[in-house]
Amino acid sequence: MSKHIPISFEFFPTKTDVGAEKLKVVHQELQQLNPEFFSITYGAGGSTRERTLAAINEFNGKGAPVAPHLSCIGDDKGRISELLDIYQSIGINRIVALRGDLPSGQVGLGELPYATDLVRFIREHSGDHFQIEVAAYPEMHPQSENFDLDIKHFCEKANAGANAAITQFFFNPDAYFYFIERIQKEGVNIPVSPGIMPITNANNLIRFADGTGAEVPRWIRKQLAAYGDDTTSIKAFGHEVIVKLCERLISGGAPSLHFYTMNTTNPTRQLILDLGLA
């Protein structure tokens, strides 16, 4: 691979002490690949707030910077202000600002119903302290009416003060390049890092994709189905698909790659080694 670009990794907070101990090991192993940052997810309406904070405290100051996810839907400004103050006080300087999903059973969108509102609020509250990353959807947000509106909403987030973006995972590089072309036509030039999902389990992949609106191309679905329960073949095929996707993204000018690790080391590490990005 001729071009060396930054990489970053996503973790989710674990629900058990055993999971937390395993994640410490994964963090140490992936740290050796010299990532730009680790992002840590945050549940709907702040539902994993304490676990997210515990993970942030565990990994903050141990190697690459930590970037907490912060979602706004169903939450209030007071709680979000409190979190921003905590993060600033412990030296966090990057936030992944998201709308998030409304917790089941909750009515009302809260004081900050959209990610643009959250970005604006972070800027009002904390000035330029935080580098703000937002979400991008090369294949359109699943709740968007059309692609033009989706582009408009993304550009509003950028213009409200976002510094950069991370995409939903995808398998069609042309969708990413078209998305970049469209936002640049609107005068938005923030870096957009492709989100990369390793393929290791066919059922999990289809479930994630269906839940997030990501498109799994028919040829990938068919090949995964053909392998049945042959996990070795699924992993080998998935690895090859993602290596080729990343190579195409890098050669086309992607500024960085963000890997959805699913709290494991090996699939992501092997991709990065084979791409020459370690």
C-alpha positions in Angstrom: 0.0 0.0 0.0 1.6 3.2 -1.2 -0.2 5.7 1.0 -0.1 5.6 4.8 -3.2 7.1 6.4 -4.4 7.4 10.0 -6.6 4.7 11.6 -9.0 4.7 14.5 -11.0 2.2 16.4 -14.5 1.9 18.0 -15.3 0.1 21.2 -18.6 -0.3 23.0 -19.0 -0.4 26.8 -19.2 -3.9 28.1 -22.0 -5.1 30.4 -19.9 -7.3 32.7 -16.7 -7.2 34.6 -15.4 -10.1 32.5 -16.1 -8.2 29.4 -14.3 -5.1 30.8 -11.2 -7.1 31.5 -11.2 -8.6 28.0 -11.6 -5.1 26.5 -8.5 -4.0 28.4 -6.5 -6.7 26.6 -8.0 -5.7 23.2 -7.2 -2.1 23.9 -3.5 -3.0 24.7 -3.3 -5.1 21.5 -4.8 -2.5 19.2 -2.8 0.3 20.8 0.3 -1.3 19.3 -1.1 -0.4 15.8 -0.7 3.3 16.6 -4.2 4.5 16.1 -5.2 8.2 16.0 -7.9 7.6 18.7 -10.3 5.1 20.2 -14.0 6.1 20.2 -16.4 4.6 22.8 -20.1 4.4 22.1 -22.9 5.7 24.3 -26.4 4.1 24.5 -29.7 5.6 23.5 -30.7 8.4 25.8 -27.5 8.0 27.8 -28.5 4.4 28.7 -24.8 3.3 29.0 -23.6 6.5 30.5 -21.9 5.0 33.5 -20.3 2.2 31.6 -19.1 4.6 28.9 -17.6 6.9 31.6 -15.9 3.8 33.2 -14.4 2.9 29.9 -13.2 6.4 29.2 -11.6 6.6 32.6 -9.9 3.2 32.1 -8.4 4.1 28.7 -7.8 7.9 29.0 -4.1 8.7 29.1 -3.1 5.2 28.1 -1.8 5.7 24.6 -4.0 7.0 21.9 -6.6 9.6 22.9 -10.2 8.5 23.7 -13.2 10.1 21.9 -16.5 9.5 23.8 -19.7 9.2 21.7 -22.3 11.6 22.9 -25.9 11.2 21.7 -28.6 13.9 22.3 -32.0 12.5 21.5 -34.2 12.1 24.6 -31.5 13.7 26.8 -31.4 17.2 28.3 -29.0 20.1 28.1 -28.1 19.8 31.9 -26.9 16.2 31.6 -25.0 16.9 28.4 -23.4 20.0 29.9 -22.3 17.9 32.9 -20.7 15.3 30.7 -18.9 17.9 28.6 -17.5 19.5 31.8 -16.3 16.1 33.0 -14.7 15.3 29.7 -13.0 18.7 29.5 -11.7 18.3 33.1 -10.0 15.0 32.4 -8.3 16.1 29.2 -10.7 14.7 26.6 -10.6 16.9 23.5 -12.5 14.9 20.9 -16.3 14.0 20.9 -18.3 11.9 18.5 -21.6 13.9 18.4 -24.7 11.9 17.3 -28.4 12.1 17.4 -28.7 8.5 18.6 -31.8 6.4 18.9 -34.8 7.3 21.1 -34.9 4.8 24.0 -37.8 2.4 23.7 -40.9 3.6 25.5 -39.7 7.1 25.7 -41.9 9.9 24.3 -40.5 13.2 23.2 -37.2 14.0 21.5 -35.7 16.0 24.4 -34.2 19.5 24.3 -31.7 18.7 21.5 -33.6 16.5 19.0 -31.0 16.4 16.2 -27.2 16.1 15.9 -27.0 19.6 14.4 -28.6 20.9 17.7 -26.0 18.9 19.7 -23.0 20.2 17.7 -24.3 23.8 18.1 -24.8 23.2 21.8 -21.3 21.8 22.3 -19.8 24.9 20.5 -22.0 27.2 22.7 -21.0 25.4 25.9 -17.4 24.5 25.3 -16.2 26.8 22.5 -13.5 25.3 20.4 -12.2 22.9 23.1 -13.5 19.8 21.4 -12.7 18.4 18.0 -16.3 17.3 17.0 -16.8 14.2 14.8 -20.3 13.6 13.4 -21.9 10.7 11.5 -22.1 10.4 7.7 -24.3 8.1 5.7 -22.9 7.4 2.2 -26.0 5.2 1.5 -28.4 7.7 3.2 -29.6 7.7 6.7 -32.3 5.0 7.1 -34.9 7.6 8.2 -34.1 10.2 5.5 -36.8 10.9 2.9 -34.3 11.2 0.1 -30.6 11.6 -0.6 -30.7 15.4 -1.3 -32.2 16.0 2.2 -29.6 13.8 3.7 -26.8 15.8 2.1 -28.5 19.0 3.4 -28.7 17.7 7.0 -25.1 16.6 6.9 -23.9 20.0 5.6 -25.9 21.6 8.4 -23.9 19.6 11.0 -20.7 20.6 9.4 -21.7 24.3 9.3 -22.8 24.2 12.9 -19.2 23.4 13.9 -18.3 19.8 13.2 -14.6 19.3 12.4 -14.8 15.8 10.8 -17.1 12.9 10.2 -17.1 9.1 10.4 -19.4 7.1 8.1 -21.8 4.2 8.8 -20.1 1.0 7.5 -20.6 0.3 3.8 -19.3 -2.0 1.1 -19.7 0.1 -2.0 -16.8 2.6 -2.4 -18.7 4.5 -5.2 -21.4 5.5 -2.6 -18.6 7.0 -0.4 -17.0 8.9 -3.3 -20.3 10.2 -4.6 -21.2 11.4 -1.0 -17.9 13.3 -0.8 -18.5 14.8 -4.3 -22.0 16.0 -3.2 -21.0 17.6 0.1 -18.0 19.3 -1.6 -20.4 20.8 -4.2 -22.2 22.4 -1.2 -18.9 23.9 0.0 -18.3 21.4 2.8 -14.8 20.1 2.9 -14.4 18.5 6.4 -12.5 15.1 6.3 -14.9 12.1 6.2 -13.4 8.9 7.5 -14.9 5.7 6.1 -16.3 3.3 8.8 -15.0 -0.2 8.2 -16.8 -3.3 9.5 -14.8 -6.6 9.3 -16.8 -9.5 8.0 -16.5 -12.5 10.3 -20.0 -13.7 10.9 -22.7 -13.7 8.1 -25.7 -13.6 10.4 -24.3 -10.8 12.6 -23.3 -8.8 9.5 -26.8 -9.0 8.0 -28.4 -8.2 11.3 -26.2 -5.1 11.8 -26.8 -4.0 8.2 -30.6 -4.4 8.4 -30.7 -2.5 11.7 -28.7 0.5 10.4 -29.8 0.7 6.8 -26.4 -0.3 5.4 -26.5 -2.1 2.1 -24.9 -5.5 1.9 -24.5 -6.1 -1.9 -26.3 -9.2 -3.3 -23.0 -10.8 -4.4 -21.7 -10.7 -0.8 -24.9 -12.0 0.7 -25.0 -14.9 -1.9 -21.4 -15.9 -1.3 -21.9 -15.8 2.5 -25.0 -17.9 2.2 -23.1 -20.4 0.1 -20.5 -20.9 2.8 -23.2 -21.9 5.3 -21.5 -22.7 8.6 -18.0 -22.8 7.2 -16.6 -20.0 9.4 -13.0 -20.4 8.0 -14.2 -19.6 4.5 -16.5 -16.8 5.6 -13.6 -15.1 7.4 -11.2 -15.6 4.5 -13.7 -14.2 2.0 -14.7 -11.4 4.3 -11.1 -10.4 4.8 -10.4 -10.3 1.1 -13.6 -8.2 0.5 -12.6 -5.6 3.1 -8.9 -5.4 2.1 -10.0 -4.6 -1.5 -12.6 -2.1 -0.2 -10.0 -0.3 1.9 -7.4 -0.3 -0.9 -10.0 1.4 -3.2 -10.9 3.9 -0.5 -7.2 4.8 0.2 -6.3 5.1 -3.5 -9.4 7.3 -4.0 -8.3 9.7 -1.3 -10.0 8.7 1.9 -8.3 10.7 4.7 -8.4 8.0 7.3 -10.1 4.7 8.2 -12.3 4.0 11.3 -12.7 0.4 12.2 -15.7 -1.0 14.1 -13.8 -3.6 16.1 -16.8 -5.2 17.9 -14.4 -5.3 20.9 -12.1 -7.9 19.4 -8.5 -7.7 18.1 -7.8 -10.2 15.3 -10.0 -9.3 12.3 -9.1 -5.6 12.5 -5.4 -6.2 13.3 -5.0 -8.6 10.3 -6.7 -6.1 8.0 -4.4 -3.3 9.1 -1.3 -5.5 8.8 -2.2 -6.6 5.3 -3.0 -3.1 4.2 0.4 -1.9 5.5 -1.2 0.7 7.8 0.3 -0.5 11.2 
